[in-house]
Amino acid sequence: MNKSIYKAIWKKAGGRPWTYILRDTWHRLEGLWIIGLVAAGAFLGHWFWELIFWLLLVFALGYIAGHLFWGTKYITGQKDDACPSGRLGGDDA
């Protein structure tokens, strides 16, 4: 059920899974992503030191979300049908 809702949304907004779109932007603009992430970390560390526990929790959640980029071979412009099992983010290689 949730997968069909997600698929209906991404078919209208982007035409393919958002994880694939994000992966494409990472590979095209890797330096910009790194600069942005480091700048965001420096800003948060400087201004929100008292919230370090919550920042570490957010980091852990981001680390888990980063696994969305793993599990399938990276293919530029990858479509849903490139995943033989039909599972998004599966173990297909």
N, C-alpha and C positions, 0 to 999 in steps of 0.2 A: 504494500500500500504506500509506504513512505517513498520507496524507490520510484513508483509511478508518478507521485506528486513532484518529486525532484526532477524526474525526466521531463515531465510536462513543462515545468518552469524553464529548464535550461534549453529545451527545444525552441522556446519563444525568445529567450534572452541569450543569444550567443550561438545557438545551433549545435552545441556540443557540451559535454560536461565541463563545469567551471574549473575543476582540477586540471583538465587538459589546457584550458585557456591560461590559467595561472602558470603552469609549467612552461608554456610557450613564452610568456612575458619574462619569466626568470631566465630562460636561455637567450632571449634577445637582449635583455637589459640587466644582466647579472650585476654589473658594477653599480648601477643605479639602485638596485634592490639592496645590495650590501651597504652602500652609503646611507640609504634611508633607514635601514634596520639599525645600524650602528648609531646614527643620529637619534633615532627614537629611544634606543637604550640609554644613551648618554643623557638625554633630556629627562627621561623617567628616573634614572638613578640620581640625578642632581636635585630634582624638585620633589621627588616622592620617596626619599630614603626611609621615612617612617612606615611606609607601606611595603617594605621589602618582602614580607611573607606573601602578600598578594601578588606582587610582581613575580616572585618565583613560581607561584601557582599558575599565573598566566603564561610564564615561560614554559612550564611543563605542559600546559594545554597546547601551546604553540608547537612544542616538540612532537606531541602526539599528532597534531594536525599536519605536521611536516611529513608524516608517514603517508599522507595522501599522494605524495609525489613518488612513492616507492611502490613496487609490486608489479608494475608493468613497464615494459621497455619504452623509452621515450621515442616517440615518432612525431616529427614536426607536422602540425595540422591534424593530429590524430582524431579520428571519428569514433563513435561508439561501436561501430561494426568491426573495429580493429581488435576488439576484445572478444575472442571466440566463445568464451563461456557466457557472455552477456552480462557478467558482473562488472560493476564499476569499481576500479581500484583493486581488482582481484590479483591472484598470483600468476596470471598468464604471462609468459615471457616469450 
